[in-house]
Amino acid sequence: MHILKQAILIICVTAISPMANSQIYPSAGTAWVITGNQQSATAVNWQQQFSSPEQVSRWEENHADINIGGHYQHATTKIARIDYMYNQKLEWKMGIKEQYLRHQLSQSQQDYESLFLHFQNDTTMPLPKNTNGHLTPLYGVPEVAAIKNNDSPATPVRLLTMPLQKAITVVNQQTLYLLSSEKIDGLTLQFNHQNKGQKFTDASIDIAYATKAIDSSSADLKNEDTDWKALTKSALSNTTKVSWLPPASWPRVTFTPVLNQQTSVAHARFFVIKITINTPSVGLQLAGIDLPSWYRVTQNRVKQLITIPGWDPVNDINKDNYIDDREYAIRKNTQASARFPYQARLVPLGRMWSPQSSFCYTNLFTVANRKLLADYLDQHWQAQGFVGAYNDDLYRIPGKVQFPSNNEGKVLELQLPIKQVGPHYWQQLSAFTQQLQQTGTARWIGANISNLNVFTEPGLLPVNKGFNFFVREDYIHPSMGLAHRDGLLQRWEHFVLAAQGKRNILMANTRKGGKVSWQGHTTANWSHDKSTNLAIFYLLNNPSLDFYQQWNNSFYYSSSNTESNNFYQAGIPKNAAYQPTSMLRHDIGKPIAAPANYPAVSYVDTDNNIIATSLDNQLSVNKQQLSIVPSHWFYLSHKTSLTLPWQKEAPQEAVIARRYQQGLILYYTDLNGKNKTFSQQATTSVKLPGQYRLLHADGSLGQVINKITLTGYQGVILIPEKPAT
């Protein structure tokens, strides 16, 4: 989930409510993000508590209510575990999900290709300079390749790592196998010879396709003729390029033995090719295997362009889902040059995650597809014991951002140009997630919208309708100001979500200013920022709806140990280091109304117009009348630059406060936030509405006080001598 800078995340919680067990801490829900890679502590004073990875895992299980992503070192039922889910894409390289879906469709004789969106016309766009997808068939790299070891009965078939890192020596009649998720109509083999002067005289290859399930480890050759049918034969050269007409009846088959994780999943079937090498000489070497490229890459003066070929069914005269040379020559739509439908899938080339990514956008525009995907998710969650799953890149939808095409780029299934697809896709994704909410009891489905406001950004309105659970990565940091999208005065949207009954994971970091960011990793700086972030959480907290998570300055999550660049002491399990456990244990009750005679806080919209106060239960924004939970924020003190009574403006500085039954939350900030000078130089002394004790980072309480001095961007939790009634 380190990818979430402005990304959006989906969470689905099913069957078991995260609150099925009692909440761990009295006044705050808590969450972990992507546990895993637990390590024994190496910091001396932590080694006894965390002497093994399992001890770390068990501590995590008992110190949060929800875990999104990751895994544990032991079986756990105490914590609500949420896995990954990506509804808007399937992988070209078929895994467990894709194989399941294809199997279900084949059972009812439906076309797997109906699960995808396709370009109807060739579509050209800039290609970013990165390696996304470069280790997949999208860029000619075979999914699975293996070689038969004629002289090794113990390992009859050996998996080859693609692309080949070094040449491998082959002998006469040696067999290669290629397993592909889709039919292919050719390939290129690179050969050389250990003896540089040796020619490829009389050397050749025979290529056949499997017609039945293949057990390549068997030494019984009697069924060779019936299990395989010839595709082509070719003489050998340094670069041997071969092509064939793919059979319409080419079946997907199982392959034994299991070669890797991709071939081990349930219902795993592939289009299997056998390449038999015929060579009279010794020392022949295979240097490379490449699949045909169906994308066209060109270069203009300033950037690289790539064209995704279009698929138009009118070109497929015999309706066999392949455009052969004759059909290609007489195409009715000459702007559609794909030979197979899969070549026209909406693939965000250069805009994926990694070299192994092979995104293909799903077609959520049919009821049947949405039901099939929902059924898969339901079964998968139950089988794996997850209470749900999340998508940490929901914001990647087909549209003008992922496909900045230079031409129309019409989408076949929608008959719309790609630049107009985004809003329609949001609506269908929302329809799908609403369907998920209806298919199970107590199922929660959400999206990580980070700090985006779904009520002020029209394109995100369908997101809010489709989800009842939100993750807010990058939402809290220890130098938050009052103004702008990051500011507290626009956090009214959080209380609108609460009024709608939506739960939220509020994630805090040290990335955007604060003592740690500006002054370094010390015990005091970490205590300050953890205390401040927790205070800000309590300003925002809606009990039973909100969950807290504290992290460092990165987007890389795990349970591994701290290092010198992300904490003041190395060798401590990260979640134990970052969570303000001792402070969370203190019961401050629930939020209550502000004391008398303190001014309420005014919320503002994106244009800084006042739209409501912290006492209101309704507000109007973008012509929407919305219910809102009163936060009961108030100003303990505030300074403005205006003196005329009829003028209103957000304060230049303020101590913003919120009262709990057994607590008072204060945060001293300025207008814009993230001001290092304000953090280091600003102070203010304020009188308190009663007598209080300061809750320290170690959970202890300070002396009784009736006033307090705060430094810039300091948040505190105060415990009253006499709890409110």
C-alpha positions in Angstrom: 0.0 0.0 0.0 3.0 2.3 -0.2 1.5 3.4 -3.5 -1.3 5.4 -2.1 -0.2 9.0 -2.7 -3.6 10.3 -3.8 -4.8 6.9 -4.5 -8.0 5.4 -3.4 -8.4 2.1 -1.6 -11.3 -0.3 -1.4 -12.2 -2.2 1.7 -14.7 -4.9 2.0 -15.6 -6.3 5.4 -17.8 -9.3 5.6 -19.4 -11.8 7.9 -17.5 -10.9 11.1 -17.7 -7.4 12.2 -14.5 -5.7 13.3 -16.4 -4.9 16.5 -17.5 -8.5 17.0 -15.1 -8.7 19.9 -14.9 -5.8 22.4 -12.8 -2.8 21.3 -9.2 -3.1 22.5 -8.9 0.4 23.9 -11.7 2.3 25.8 -12.0 5.5 23.7 -10.5 4.7 20.3 -10.7 2.0 17.7 -7.3 1.0 16.3 -6.0 -0.6 13.1 -2.9 -2.1 11.6 -1.9 -1.7 8.0 -0.2 -4.5 6.1 1.3 -6.6 8.9 3.9 -9.2 8.0 7.6 -9.8 8.0 7.5 -9.9 11.8 11.0 -10.0 13.4 12.4 -10.7 16.8 13.4 -7.5 18.5 17.1 -6.6 18.5 16.8 -3.6 20.7 18.1 -4.8 24.1 15.2 -3.5 26.2 12.6 -5.1 23.9 14.2 -8.5 23.4 12.4 -10.2 26.3 9.0 -9.1 25.2 9.5 -9.8 21.5 11.9 -12.8 21.4 10.3 -14.4 18.3 8.3 -13.3 15.3 5.3 -15.2 16.7 5.4 -13.1 19.9 5.3 -9.9 17.7 2.4 -11.4 15.8 0.5 -12.2 18.9 1.1 -8.8 20.4 -0.3 -7.2 17.2 -3.4 -9.4 17.4 -4.1 -8.1 20.9 -3.5 -4.4 20.2 -5.8 -3.5 17.3 -9.3 -4.1 16.2 -8.8 -4.2 12.5 -5.9 -5.3 10.3 -6.0 -4.3 6.6 -3.7 -6.4 4.5 -0.8 -8.5 5.6 -0.6 -11.6 7.6 0.3 -13.1 11.0 2.7 -15.8 12.2 -0.2 -17.8 13.7 -3.8 -18.5 13.1 -5.9 -15.6 14.6 -9.6 -15.0 15.1 -9.4 -12.1 17.5 -8.7 -9.4 15.0 -10.8 -8.5 11.9 -8.5 -9.4 8.9 -9.1 -7.6 5.6 -7.4 -8.7 2.4 -6.8 -7.1 -1.0 -9.4 -6.7 -3.7 -9.2 -5.0 -7.1 -12.5 -4.8 -8.8 -11.5 -2.7 -11.7 -8.8 -5.0 -13.1 -7.9 -8.5 -13.9 -4.4 -9.7 -14.8 -3.4 -10.8 -18.3 -1.2 -13.4 -16.5 -3.9 -15.5 -15.0 -3.8 -16.2 -11.3 -6.3 -17.8 -8.8 -9.0 -15.2 -9.5 -8.7 -15.2 -13.3 -8.6 -19.0 -13.5 -11.7 -19.3 -11.3 -13.6 -16.8 -13.3 -12.7 -18.4 -16.6 -13.6 -21.8 -15.3 -17.0 -20.6 -14.2 -17.6 -19.0 -17.6 -16.5 -22.1 -19.5 -19.0 -24.2 -17.5 -21.8 -22.1 -19.0 -20.0 -21.8 -22.4 -19.5 -18.1 -22.1 -16.6 -16.1 -23.4 -13.9 -15.1 -20.9 -13.2 -12.0 -23.0 -16.6 -10.6 -22.1 -15.0 -9.7 -18.7 -12.9 -7.0 -20.3 -13.2 -3.6 -22.0 -11.7 -3.3 -25.4 -10.7 -0.5 -27.8 -12.6 -0.6 -31.0 -10.1 1.4 -32.9 -6.3 1.7 -32.7 -5.5 4.1 -29.9 -2.3 6.0 -29.5 -1.0 7.6 -26.3 2.3 8.7 -24.7 4.3 5.9 -23.0 5.9 6.9 -19.7 9.5 5.9 -19.3 9.4 3.1 -16.8 9.5 -0.7 -16.8 5.8 -1.3 -15.8 4.7 -4.6 -17.4 8.0 -5.3 -19.0 8.3 -8.8 -17.5 4.9 -10.0 -18.9 3.5 -11.1 -22.2 2.5 -7.4 -22.8 6.1 -6.9 -23.7 6.8 -10.3 -25.2 8.0 -12.2 -22.1 6.5 -15.7 -21.9 4.5 -16.4 -18.7 5.8 -19.9 -18.0 8.6 -21.7 -19.9 10.1 -25.1 -19.0 12.6 -27.5 -20.5 12.6 -31.2 -20.4 15.8 -32.7 -18.8 16.4 -35.9 -20.8 19.2 -37.1 -18.5 17.6 -36.2 -15.1 14.8 -38.6 -14.0 14.6 -36.9 -10.6 13.8 -33.5 -12.2 12.2 -34.4 -15.6 11.1 -30.8 -16.2 12.8 -27.6 -15.1 11.2 -24.2 -14.9 13.1 -21.5 -16.9 13.2 -17.9 -15.6 11.9 -15.6 -18.3 13.5 -13.6 -19.8 16.5 -15.9 -20.0 19.5 -14.4 -18.1 22.0 -16.6 -19.9 22.0 -19.1 -22.7 21.2 -22.7 -22.0 22.7 -25.6 -23.9 20.2 -27.9 -25.6 20.6 -31.3 -27.2 18.9 -33.2 -30.1 15.2 -33.9 -29.4 15.1 -31.8 -26.3 11.7 -30.3 -25.6 10.7 -26.9 -24.4 7.2 -26.0 -23.1 5.5 -22.7 -23.2 2.3 -22.1 -21.1 0.2 -19.1 -22.1 -3.0 -17.6 -20.6 -4.1 -16.8 -24.2 -3.6 -18.2 -27.7 -0.6 -16.9 -29.5 0.2 -17.0 -33.3 3.9 -17.0 -33.3 7.2 -16.6 -31.4 10.8 -15.8 -31.9 13.7 -18.0 -30.7 17.2 -16.8 -30.3 20.0 -19.4 -30.8 23.8 -19.4 -30.8 26.5 -22.0 -30.8 29.3 -22.7 -28.3 31.5 -23.1 -31.3 31.4 -19.7 -32.9 32.1 -21.1 -36.4 29.4 -23.8 -36.2 26.5 -23.3 -38.6 22.9 -24.4 -38.0 22.9 -26.8 -40.9 20.1 -29.3 -40.8 18.9 -28.0 -37.4 15.1 -27.3 -37.1 12.3 -27.0 -34.6 8.9 -28.7 -34.5 6.1 -26.7 -32.7 2.9 -28.4 -31.6 0.0 -27.5 -29.3 -1.5 -29.7 -26.5 -4.9 -31.1 -27.2 -5.3 -32.9 -23.8 -4.0 -32.6 -20.2 -0.2 -32.9 -20.3 1.9 -34.9 -17.8 5.4 -33.8 -19.0 7.1 -35.8 -16.3 5.9 -39.1 -17.8 8.4 -41.2 -19.8 5.6 -42.9 -21.6 5.6 -41.6 -25.2 2.8 -43.7 -26.6 0.2 -40.9 -26.4 2.5 -38.3 -27.9 0.6 -38.2 -31.2 -2.8 -38.0 -29.7 -1.9 -35.4 -27.0 -0.3 -33.0 -29.4 -1.0 -31.6 -32.9 1.5 -29.9 -35.1 1.4 -26.1 -35.6 4.5 -25.5 -37.7 8.1 -26.5 -38.4 11.0 -24.3 -39.2 14.7 -24.4 -40.0 17.0 -22.9 -37.3 18.9 -19.7 -37.5 20.3 -17.2 -35.0 16.9 -15.5 -35.0 14.2 -18.1 -35.7 10.9 -16.3 -36.2 7.9 -18.6 -36.6 4.2 -18.0 -37.0 1.1 -20.2 -37.4 -2.7 -20.0 -37.8 -4.1 -20.6 -34.3 -6.6 -23.5 -34.3 -10.1 -22.5 -33.5 -10.4 -25.7 -31.3 -7.2 -25.1 -29.4 -8.1 -26.1 -25.8 -6.8 -24.9 -22.5 -5.3 -27.9 -20.6 -3.7 -28.7 -17.3 0.0 -29.2 -17.1 2.0 -31.6 -14.8 4.2 -31.2 -12.8 3.3 -27.9 -11.1 6.0 -25.5 -12.1 5.3 -22.4 -10.0 2.6 -20.6 -8.1 0.8 -19.6 -11.2 0.4 -23.2 -12.4 -0.6 -24.5 -9.0 -3.9 -22.6 -8.5 -7.3 -24.3 -8.7 -8.6 -24.7 -12.2 -5.2 -23.8 -13.7 -5.3 -24.4 -17.4 -3.2 -22.9 -20.2 -2.7 -22.9 -23.9 0.4 -25.2 -24.0 3.0 -25.2 -26.8 5.8 -27.8 -27.2 8.9 -26.9 -29.1 11.1 -29.9 -30.1 14.7 -29.0 -31.1 16.3 -31.1 -33.8 20.0 -30.6 -34.1 22.7 -32.9 -35.4 25.5 -30.9 -33.7 26.7 -30.5 -30.1 26.8 -27.1 -28.4 23.6 -25.5 -29.6 22.4 -22.9 -27.2 19.0 -21.3 -26.6 19.5 -17.6 -25.9 16.0 -16.2 -25.8 12.3 -16.7 -26.3 10.0 -13.8 -27.3 6.3 -13.7 -27.9 4.9 -11.5 -30.7 4.4 -7.9 -29.8 0.9 -6.6 -30.6 1.6 -3.0 -29.5 3.3 -0.5 -31.9 5.9 1.8 -30.3 6.9 5.0 -32.2 9.0 8.0 -31.3 8.3 11.6 -32.1 10.6 14.5 -31.3 9.8 14.7 -27.6 8.2 11.5 -26.4 7.6 7.8 -27.0 4.1 6.8 -28.2 2.4 3.4 -28.0 -0.6 2.2 -29.9 -3.1 -0.3 -28.6 -4.7 -2.1 -31.5 -8.4 -2.0 -31.8 -10.8 -5.0 -32.1 -13.9 -4.7 -34.2 -16.1 -7.8 -34.5 -17.0 -6.7 -38.1 -13.5 -7.7 -39.2 -13.9 -11.2 -37.9 -15.7 -12.7 -40.8 -15.8 -16.3 -39.6 -16.4 -15.4 -36.0 -13.5 -17.5 -34.6 -12.0 -14.6 -32.5 -9.0 -14.3 -34.8 -8.3 -12.1 -37.7 -6.3 -14.2 -40.2 -4.3 -12.7 -43.0 -7.2 -12.9 -45.5 -9.6 -11.2 -43.1 -7.0 -8.6 -42.2 -6.5 -7.7 -45.9 -10.2 -7.0 -46.4 -11.1 -5.4 -43.0 -14.2 -3.3 -42.9 -12.7 -1.2 -40.1 -9.1 -0.5 -41.2 -8.6 1.4 -37.9 -8.8 -1.8 -36.0 -5.6 -3.9 -36.3 -5.9 -6.4 -33.4 -5.6 -10.1 -34.4 -7.0 -11.4 -31.1 -9.6 -9.6 -29.0 -7.3 -9.7 -26.0 -4.8 -7.5 -27.8 -7.4 -4.6 -27.7 -8.0 -4.8 -23.9 -7.8 -1.6 -22.0 -4.3 -1.9 -20.5 -2.8 1.2 -18.9 0.6 0.7 -20.4 3.3 2.4 -18.4 0.8 3.3 -15.7 0.8 0.1 -13.7 2.7 -0.9 -10.5 5.7 -2.9 -11.5 7.5 -4.9 -14.2 5.2 -7.9 -13.3 2.0 -5.9 -13.7 -0.4 -6.8 -16.5 -3.6 -4.9 -15.7 -6.6 -5.3 -18.0 -9.7 -3.2 -17.0 -12.8 -5.2 -16.2 -16.2 -4.7 -17.8 -18.4 -3.9 -14.9 -21.2 -2.7 -17.2 -23.1 -6.0 -17.2 -25.2 -7.5 -14.4 -23.8 -11.0 -15.2 -20.2 -9.8 -14.8 -20.9 -8.0 -11.6 -22.6 -11.1 -10.2 -19.7 -13.4 -11.2 -17.2 -11.1 -9.6 -19.3 -10.8 -6.4 -19.7 -14.5 -6.1 -15.9 -15.0 -6.4 -15.2 -12.5 -3.7 -17.8 -14.0 -1.4 -16.3 -17.5 -1.8 -12.7 -16.3 -1.5 -13.3 -14.4 1.7 -15.0 -17.3 3.3 -12.4 -19.8 2.2 -9.5 -17.7 3.4 -11.1 -16.6 6.7 -11.0 -12.9 5.8 -13.6 -10.5 6.9 -13.1 -8.7 3.7 -10.6 -7.2 1.3 -9.2 -3.9 0.1 -8.1 -2.3 -3.1 -5.2 0.1 -2.6 -5.4 1.7 -6.1 -9.1 2.2 -6.7 -8.4 5.6 -8.3 -7.0 3.9 -11.3 -10.0 3.6 -13.5 -10.3 3.7 -17.3 -10.5 7.3 -18.5 -8.5 10.2 -19.7 -5.9 10.0 -16.9 -4.9 6.3 -17.5 -5.4 6.7 -21.3 -4.3 10.2 -22.5 -5.0 9.2 -26.1 -4.0 11.3 -29.1 -7.1 10.0 -31.0 -10.7 9.1 -30.2 -9.9 5.8 -28.5 -13.5 4.5 -28.8 -14.4 1.7 -26.2 -16.2 -1.1 -28.0 -18.6 -2.1 -25.2 -19.6 1.5 -24.4 -19.4 3.2 -27.9 -17.8 6.1 -26.1 -14.3 7.8 -26.5 -12.0 6.8 -23.6 -11.9 10.4 -22.3 -15.6 10.1 -21.5 -15.5 6.7 -19.8 -14.4 7.7 -16.3 -17.7 9.0 -14.8 -19.6 6.0 -16.3 -17.1 3.6 -14.8 -17.4 5.2 -11.4 -21.1 4.7 -11.6 -20.8 1.0 -12.5 -18.1 0.4 -9.8 -20.5 2.0 -7.3 -23.3 -0.3 -8.5 -21.0 -3.2 -8.0 -20.0 -2.3 -4.5 -23.6 -1.6 -3.6 -24.4 -5.1 -4.8 -21.7 -6.4 -2.5 -23.2 -4.6 0.4 -26.5 -6.4 -0.3 -25.2 -9.9 -0.7 -24.2 -10.5 2.9 -25.2 -9.5 6.4 -23.0 -6.9 8.1 -20.8 -6.6 5.1 -18.8 -3.4 5.0 -17.3 -2.0 1.8 -15.2 1.0 1.5 -12.6 3.0 -0.3 -9.4 4.8 0.7 -10.0 8.3 -0.4 -7.0 9.6 1.5 -7.8 13.3 2.3 -10.1 13.7 -0.7 -13.5 15.3 0.0 -16.2 13.2 -1.8 -18.7 16.0 -1.3 -16.8 18.7 -3.1 -15.3 16.7 -5.9 -18.2 15.8 -8.3 -16.3 12.9 -9.9 -16.2 11.2 -6.5 -19.9 11.4 -5.7 -20.5 7.8 -6.9 -17.7 6.6 -4.6 -19.6 7.8 -1.5 -22.8 6.1 -2.6 -21.0 2.7 -3.2 -19.1 2.4 0.1 -19.8 2.4 3.8 -16.2 2.2 5.0 -13.3 4.5 4.2 -9.6 4.5 4.8 -8.0 7.9 5.1 -4.3 7.4 4.4 -2.1 10.5 4.9 -5.1 12.1 6.9 -3.4 13.2 10.1 0.1 14.7 10.5 1.7 16.7 13.4 1.7 20.1 11.7 -1.9 20.4 10.4 -3.2 23.9 9.9 -6.7 25.3 9.7 -7.0 26.2 6.1 -6.9 24.4 2.7 -7.8 20.8 2.0 -5.3 19.5 4.6 -6.7 21.9 7.2 -9.0 21.1 10.1 -11.7 23.6 9.0 -12.4 21.5 5.9 -12.5 18.2 7.9 -16.2 18.7 8.2 -16.5 16.1 5.5 -15.4 13.5 8.1 -18.4 14.4 10.3 -20.7 14.2 7.4 -19.5 10.7 6.7 -20.1 9.9 10.3 -23.7 11.1 10.0 -24.1 8.6 7.2 -22.9 5.8 9.5 -19.6 5.3 7.6 -16.6 4.0 9.4 -13.1 5.4 8.9 -9.5 4.3 9.5 -7.7 7.6 10.2 -4.0 7.1 9.4 -1.4 9.4 10.9 2.2 10.0 9.8 5.3 12.1 10.5 5.8 12.9 6.9 4.4 16.4 6.6 6.3 18.4 9.2 6.4 18.0 13.0 9.3 17.6 15.4 10.5 14.3 14.0 10.5 15.6 10.4 12.2 18.9 11.2 14.4 18.1 14.2 15.2 14.4 13.9 14.6 11.0 15.5 14.8 11.5 19.3 12.7 10.1 22.1 11.3 13.6 22.9 10.4 14.4 19.2 8.7 11.1 18.7 6.7 11.4 22.0 5.7 14.9 20.9 4.5 13.9 17.4 2.7 10.7 18.6 0.9 12.7 21.3 0.0 15.4 18.9 -1.3 13.0 16.2 -3.4 11.1 18.8 -4.8 14.4 20.0 -5.8 15.3 16.5 -7.4 11.9 16.1 -9.5 12.6 19.2 -10.6 15.9 17.7 -11.9 13.9 14.8 -13.0 10.7 16.5 -16.5 9.4 16.3 -16.7 6.5 18.8 -17.5 3.1 17.3 -17.0 4.5 13.8 -13.3 5.6 13.7 -10.1 3.6 14.0 -6.6 5.0 14.5 -3.2 4.0 13.0 0.1 5.8 13.5 3.0 5.3 11.1 6.4 6.9 10.2 7.3 9.2 7.2 6.9 6.5 4.5 4.2 4.6 2.6 6.0 1.3 3.2 4.1 -0.8 5.8 5.1 -4.0 7.6 5.7 -5.5 11.0 9.5 -5.5 10.6 11.8 -3.7 13.0 12.5 -0.1 13.2 15.7 1.3 11.8 17.7 4.5 12.5 16.1 6.4 9.7 12.5 5.8 10.9 12.6 5.8 14.7 14.8 7.0 17.5 15.8 3.4 18.3 16.5 0.6 15.9 15.4 -3.0 16.4 11.8 -2.5 17.7 8.8 -4.1 16.0 7.3 -1.1 14.1 3.7 -1.4 15.3 4.8 -1.6 18.9 7.1 1.4 18.4 4.6 3.7 16.7 1.3 3.0 18.4 0.8 5.3 21.4 -0.3 2.3 23.4 0.1 3.8 26.9 -2.0 6.8 26.0 -4.7 4.8 24.3 -5.2 2.7 27.4 -6.5 5.8 29.2 -10.3 6.0 29.2 -11.5 9.6 28.2 -15.0 8.6 27.5 -17.0 10.0 24.6 -17.1 13.5 23.1 -19.6 15.9 24.8 -20.7 19.5 24.3 -18.3 22.4 24.8 -18.4 24.3 28.0 -20.4 27.5 28.0 -19.2 30.8 26.6 -16.5 29.4 24.2 -16.9 30.2 20.5 -17.8 27.4 18.2 -15.5 26.6 15.2 -16.7 27.6 11.7 -16.2 25.2 8.9 -15.3 26.4 5.4 -15.6 25.1 1.9 -12.8 25.0 -0.7 -13.3 28.7 -1.4 -13.0 29.5 2.4 -16.7 30.4 2.6 -18.2 29.6 6.0 -20.8 26.8 5.5 -21.6 25.6 9.1 -20.3 25.6 12.6 -19.2 22.7 14.9 -22.6 22.9 16.6 -24.7 22.4 13.5 -26.3 19.1 12.4 -27.0 20.3 8.8 -24.9 22.0 6.1 -25.2 22.9 2.5 -22.4 22.4 -0.1 -22.5 22.1 -3.9 -26.3 22.4 -3.8 -26.4 19.4 -1.4 -28.2 19.5 2.0 -26.2 17.2 4.2 -26.5 15.9 7.7 -23.5 16.3 9.9 -22.5 15.0 13.4 -21.8 18.1 15.6 -18.1 17.9 16.6 -18.6 20.4 19.4 -15.1 21.9 18.6 -14.5 25.2 20.2 -11.8 27.8 20.3 -10.0 28.0 23.7 -8.2 30.9 22.1 -7.8 32.3 18.6 -6.2 35.3 16.8 -7.4 36.9 13.6 -5.9 39.6 11.4 -9.3 41.4 11.2 -10.8 43.8 13.8 -14.1 44.8 12.2 -16.9 42.9 13.8 -18.8 42.2 10.6 -15.7 40.6 9.0 -15.2 36.8 9.3 -12.0 34.9 8.6 -10.3 31.8 9.8 -7.9 32.5 12.7 -4.3 33.2 12.0 -3.5 31.1 15.1 -5.8 29.1 17.4 -6.0 26.6 20.2 -8.8 24.3 18.9 -10.4 22.1 21.5 -12.9 19.3 22.1 -14.3 18.0 25.3 -14.8 14.4 26.3 -16.5 12.9 29.3 -13.1 12.4 31.0 -10.8 14.4 28.8 -10.1 17.7 27.1 -8.3 17.7 23.7 -6.2 20.8 22.7 -4.3 21.5 19.5 -2.4 24.8 18.9 -1.9 25.6 15.2 -1.8 28.3 12.6 -3.7 29.1 9.5 -1.7 27.2 6.8 0.2 24.5 8.8 3.5 22.9 8.0 5.5 26.0 9.1 8.8 25.1 10.7 9.3 28.5 12.2 5.9 28.4 13.9 6.8 24.9 15.3 10.1 26.1 16.7 9.2 29.6 17.9 5.5 30.0 18.6 4.1 29.6 22.1 0.8 30.4 23.7 -0.5 30.2 27.3 -4.2 29.5 27.8 -6.5 29.2 30.8 -8.3 25.9 31.1 -12.0 25.5 31.8 -11.3 23.7 35.1 -8.5 21.7 36.7 -6.7 19.1 34.6 -3.7 16.8 34.5 -1.6 16.3 31.3 -1.6 12.8 29.9 2.1 12.0 29.1 3.3 9.8 26.2 4.1 7.0 28.8 0.6 7.1 30.1 1.4 8.9 33.3 -0.4 12.0 34.5 1.2 15.3 35.3 0.4 17.7 38.1 -2.9 19.5 38.5 -3.0 22.6 36.3 -5.6 25.3 35.4 -3.6 26.8 32.6 -1.1 25.4 30.0 1.6 26.7 27.7 1.6 25.1 24.2 4.2 25.3 21.5 3.5 25.5 17.8 1.7 22.4 16.5 1.4 20.8 19.9 -1.6 18.6 20.7 -2.3 17.4 24.2 -4.8 15.2 26.0 -5.8 16.6 29.4 -7.6 14.6 32.1 -10.0 16.5 34.3 -9.8 16.3 38.1 -13.6 16.2 38.1 -15.1 14.3 35.1 -17.9 15.9 33.3 -21.4 14.9 34.2 
